[in-house]
Amino acid sequence: MHWLLSGPLTVEQVTIRITGLPTSLNGVKLVQLSDLHFDGVRLSEQMLAKAIALNNEIQPDLVVLTGDLITDDPSPVHELARQLKHLQSGFGVYAALGNHDNSRQGTRAAVTAALEQVDIPVLWNQIAYPLGKELPLVGLADFWSREFKPAPVMDPLDPMTPRIVLSHNPDSAAKLQPWRVDLQLSGHTHGGQVVIPGLGAFPAVAQRIRPFVPKAMRKHVPYMSEECAKVVWHWEWAMGLHQVGNNQLYVNRGLGTYLPGRIFCPPELTVITLEG
């Protein structure tokens, strides 16, 4: 994607307070990357290289990838994996997958195999402990898949134990409210790609006024079609930090860009500092 349509990569710095965070983990730094859509069209080589270089300058304790690493054809994932191998962190790089990583038969297996060949574990309804038993890292199946079943993954965790959850689609935050989620990291929305200053993501604005627009006209207004509503239900969670019940949700704007491009919504690398 040409930089004029994408905009420069930005670094967002966020501090997240976690109740019960062990003293030893106070100040732990995570980097989140999401929605790379590495397919030769939606993400430039320069943007990916810049993201990897910035990550390595930051020297995070942990890197998390929150889905849609490819778009449709899984074959580019092998080159992507070779580049992601250069990501540096104290306790490794972990990935959860998105709807595009699971869009056709065999895609998920191909993406998973390529990442794991470069020592990036893929968490699909699995729990890992890169930061120790006191802060589990939970990776859920994509929200649109038949395998999105949080209960078998979340129920065994001690409710007194804080945890970080990787779940590509932020709509899953509504379904996760019965469980403790100290921090859910998501992507999927691309931040709406177009932001109206002072009002927020254009899709969220469009969905708010949708009931007042005649049905015959909705299909002619961007982000007002039924299809857009299906992509994300909660466009109000299109980017940034949100409180969902007792849980915290952070939505990354992603690196990849679809046409017609981004306006006031640049691609994002997120630096998350945990504090107790």
N, C-alpha and C positions, 0 to 999 in steps of 0.2 A: 504494500500500500504506500503510495507516494506520501511524503511527509506533509504536503499541503492539505491532504485529505485526512491525515491522522493527527498532526500536531506533534510537538516534542514530548518525549517521555518525561513524566513528572514523578517525583518521589513524595509520597504522603507519609508523614510521621504521626503515629497514633500511640498513645499510652493507654493501656487497658488495665483497670484494677480488677483483680481476681480474689475473691474471698477465700481465705484458707491457703493461699499460695505459700508454699514453703519458703522460708527465708533464703535458702540456698538458690532459689530460682528468681528471687527478686532482681529485676533488671535484665532478665533474659530477653534477647532480641530475636524476633522472627522477621523474615522477609516473605511476603506473599506475592506470587505472580499468578496470573489467571488468563484464560481465554487467549492463548497464543495464536490459535488458528493457523498453524504453520503449514501453508499449502502453496507458497510461492506467490500468493496474491494479496492476502489480508494482513501479512506481517512482513516488513522488510528485513533483510539480513542486518542492516544497520541498527534497526530498533532492537532486535534480539541481542546483537553484540553489545549494545549500550546497556541493556538491562543486566546482562551477565557481568559486565565490567563494573557497573554500579553496585551490584550485589557483592562482588568481591572486595570492593573498597569499603563497604559497610561492615564486612566481616560478621555476619549474623551467627547466632547460635544454631539456628534451624531455618531451612527454606521449605516452604510448602507451595505446591502447585495445585490450583483448585479447578482444574478441568478445562475441557475443550482445547486440548493440546493440538489437535488437528481439526480439519473441517469435515470432509467426507471421505476422501481417499486416504487410507492409513499409510500408504507407502512412504510419504515424506517423514514419518515419525522416526525412521532410522537415522536420517541426517539430523533431525531435531535432537534426538538422544545424544548423538556425538557432540553436539554443541552444549547441551545441558550438562554434560559430564564435567564441564569446566566451572560449574557453579560451586563456590566454596562456602562451607559452613562448619561450625564446630561439631554438630551432631547429625549431619547428613541432610539429604533432600528427600521429601516424601510427597506423594501425589495422590489426589483423588481424581476421579474421571467425571466428565460431563456428558451431556446428551450426544454431542458430536463424536465423542470417543466410543460411543456405543450405538451408532446409528445404523449399522448394517451387520450382518452375520460375519463374525470373525474379526471385526474391528477392535473390539475391546481386548481380545487375546493378543492381537498384533501390537497394540499400543502398550499393553502391560509388559509383554516380552521385551520390547525394545527398551523400555525404561529400566526394567530390572536388570538388563544386560549391562547397564552403566551404573548399577547400584543405587537406583532410585526406586524404592519399594512403592507399589501401588496398593492403596488401602481401599478395598471394596467390601464394605461391611466387616471391617477389621479394626483392631486396636493395636497400636504400637507404643513403645515407651522410650523414645529417643532421649527424653529429658528425665527419665526415671519413673518409677511406679507411682510417684506422688502427683504426676500430671500426665495422664494418658492422652494420646493423640488418636482420635477416632476418625476413621474415614468411612463415609457411607456410600452406598450405591447411588447412582444418579436418581434424582427425584422422579424422572419420567420412566424409569425402568421398573419392571415387575419385581425386581429384587430390592427395591427400597422398602425395607422392613426394619425400622429402627429398634423395635422392642428386643429382639434377640441379641442385639449388639449393646444397647444401652442398659438393659435391665441388670446384667451381671455386675455393673460398676457400682461401687459403694457410693451412695448419695452424698457422703461427706467428702468425697474426693473430687477436687476440681478437674475439669477436662476441657480440651480444645477439640472442636468438631469441624471436620472438613466436609462440606456438602455443597456441590457446585451451584445448585439452584436455590436462591434465597427464599423461594416459596416454601421450602422445606422447614423453615423456622417456625411456621405456624403449626406444623405437625409435630415438631420437637418440643413443644411447650410442656408436655407431661414430665419431661426429664430435665435434669440439671444440665445446662449448657453454658459454661462460663464465657466461652467465646466461640461463635460459629463463624467460619471463614467461607465466603461464597464469592461467586463471580456471575457469569451467565448473561447479565443485563448489558454489558459494555457501558454502564452508566446511562443508558438511553441513547448514547452517542451524540445527542443534541441536548444542550442545557439552555434554558431560558434564564438569564440572570435575574435573581430575585424571586423566581418562581420554582426553579428546580428542573429536573429531567423532563424533557418535552413529552415523552410517553405518559408520565404521571399526570401532567397538566391536561393532556388530551383525554385521558381516561376520566378525569374529574368532570370535564365539560361534555363528555360523550352523551349523557342522558338528555342534554338540551339540544342536541343536533339531530335533525330529521334522519331517520334510518336510511333513506335513499341517498343521503349525502355522505354518510360515514365512510363508505368505501373509497371516497375521493379525498379524504383528509388523512394525512400520514399519522400512523399510530392509533387510528380510531377504528380499525377493522376488527372483526371478531378474531382473526388470526393473531393480531398483536396482543389481544387480551389473553390468548392461550399461551403465548410465549412466556409471559410472566403475569401472574395475578396481581402481585403486590408491587406495582411499579413505584410505589412510594418508598420502597426499599432499594431503589435502583443503584445507589452508591452510598458509601460512607458508613458511619456507625449508627446503629439503631437498637433501641430497647424493645424486645418482643416478649411481653410478659415479664418473667423473671430473668430471661436470657438476653445475652448480648450477641448482636449480629454485625459483622463488618462485611461490606460488599465492595470488592475491587472492580475498577472500571475496565480491567483487561488491557492486553497489549494489542490484540488483533482488531481490525476495523473493517466493517462492511460498508459498501456504497450506500448513501452518497457521502459518507465520511463523518468526521466528528466536528462539532462546533461547541466551543467552551466546555469540552469534555475530553481532555487529553488522556492518552494511555497512562497507565499507572503501575508503579512499583511501590508496594506498601511496606513500611518499616514499623513493626509493632513491638513496643516495649511493655513487658508485663511487670506489674507491681502489686504487692499485697496490701 
